[in-house]
Amino acid sequence: MSPSLRLLRTALVAVPLLSLATACVVAPPPHRVAVEVVAPKPPPPVRYEAPPPPPPERAELVVWDPGHWRWDGRDWAWQPGHYIERPRREAHWVPGHWAARPDGTWAWAEGRWR
């Protein structure tokens, strides 16, 4: 077999394999930056919200995240509840909450999946 035919044969095998290998590269997940939100005074009482019905086609995939007060740097603002998608069917959502600190301030504990 001539050298040019051997090179062509090698290229015909190597190029598809290389393109498959590069297509499988997985990027790392983006890093989340943790930001501590601290308020100088306690939040107002929680508002009751009746959750609307979930979208019928997504009812088993979503869970209600209740509304909460958020600190905007000057005062409290109400953040309405909303549906969030479960990362897996058996996941349980623990809503965020405000926690009193020993110095009299209040810190936001972000909601999380269990």
C-alpha positions in Angstrom: 0.0 0.0 0.0 1.4 3.4 -1.0 2.2 6.0 1.7 -0.5 8.3 0.4 -3.2 5.6 0.6 -2.1 4.7 4.1 -2.3 8.4 5.2 -5.8 8.7 3.6 -6.9 5.5 5.4 -5.6 6.7 8.7 -7.3 10.1 8.3 -10.6 8.4 7.4 -10.5 6.6 10.7 -8.9 9.2 12.9 -11.0 12.3 12.0 -14.4 10.8 13.0 -12.9 9.4 16.2 -11.4 12.8 17.1 -14.6 14.6 16.4 -16.5 12.1 18.6 -13.9 12.7 21.4 -14.2 16.5 21.2 -18.0 16.3 21.2 -17.9 14.5 24.6 -16.2 17.3 26.4 -18.3 18.4 29.4 -17.9 21.9 30.8 -17.8 22.2 34.6 -20.9 23.7 36.2 -20.9 27.4 36.7 -19.7 28.4 40.2 -22.4 30.0 42.4 -21.2 32.9 44.4 -22.5 32.8 48.0 -23.7 36.2 49.1 -24.9 36.7 52.7 -27.9 38.9 53.0 -28.3 40.5 56.4 -31.0 42.9 57.5 -30.8 45.2 60.6 -34.4 44.5 61.7 -36.8 41.5 61.7 -39.0 40.9 58.6 -42.7 41.6 58.8 -45.1 38.7 59.3 -45.2 36.3 56.4 -48.1 36.8 54.0 -50.3 33.8 53.2 -50.4 33.0 49.5 -52.7 30.4 48.1 -50.6 28.6 45.5 -52.2 28.6 42.1 -52.7 25.2 40.5 -49.4 24.0 38.9 -49.3 23.7 35.1 -51.1 20.4 34.3 -48.3 19.1 32.1 -45.7 19.8 34.8 -47.6 19.1 38.0 -45.3 16.1 39.0 -42.2 18.0 38.1 -42.7 21.3 40.1 -43.1 22.3 43.7 -44.3 25.6 45.2 -41.7 27.9 46.7 -43.7 30.2 49.0 -43.3 33.9 49.0 -41.0 35.6 51.5 -39.8 39.0 52.5 -36.5 40.1 51.0 -34.2 42.9 52.2 -33.5 45.4 49.5 -30.8 47.2 51.4 -33.2 49.9 52.8 -36.4 48.1 53.6 -38.5 44.9 53.2 -40.0 44.0 49.9 -42.4 41.1 49.3 -41.1 38.4 46.9 -44.2 36.4 45.6 -44.1 32.6 45.6 -43.5 30.6 42.4 -43.1 27.1 41.1 -39.7 25.6 40.8 -38.7 22.5 39.0 -37.5 19.5 41.0 -34.0 18.3 40.1 -35.2 14.7 40.6 -38.7 13.3 41.3 -38.0 12.4 45.0 -36.4 15.7 45.8 -37.9 17.7 48.7 -37.8 21.5 48.8 -36.8 23.3 52.1 -37.9 26.9 51.7 -35.6 29.8 52.5 -36.1 31.6 55.8 -34.9 34.5 57.9 -32.9 33.6 61.0 -32.2 35.9 64.0 -28.5 36.4 64.8 -27.1 37.0 68.3 -26.2 40.6 67.4 -29.9 41.5 66.6 -29.6 41.3 62.8 -31.4 38.8 60.6 -29.7 36.6 58.0 -31.4 35.0 55.0 -30.9 31.2 54.7 -31.4 30.2 51.1 -33.9 27.5 50.2 -32.4 24.1 49.2 -33.2 20.7 47.9 -33.0 17.6 50.1 
